[in-house]
Amino acid sequence: MKILFLFLMPLLLSACVAVSPPPPYGPAPLPSPDPYHPESFIGLPLPAAQAAADRAGLPHRVIERDGVPLPSTRDFNPQRLNFAVARNRVVRVTRG
């Protein structure tokens, strides 16, 4: 019986070790969009997409908000990104 107690004591004491709390769960970090692939902006919140376009030095505009087309010029600029937004998230991106 003493031998069994000696083998079980370290096991019982190891159960008393403090355990660190699990990491906090939150939204996953958003991927950084690639300015050469406009589809990488899809799914980003509009402010994040606009900030990424600004950092890349790309002109941009919102051409549709929640399914409603917005007034825009008809000139074509191949560097400009046109964002279609639904519920403040980018759902479509075109160039022009």
Buried (B, 14 or more C-beta within 10 A) or exposed (E): EEEEEEEEEEEEEEEEEEEEEEEEEEEEEEEEBEBEEBEBBBBBBBEBBBEBBEEBEBEBBBBBBEEEEEEEEEEEEEEBBBBBBEEEBBBBBEEB
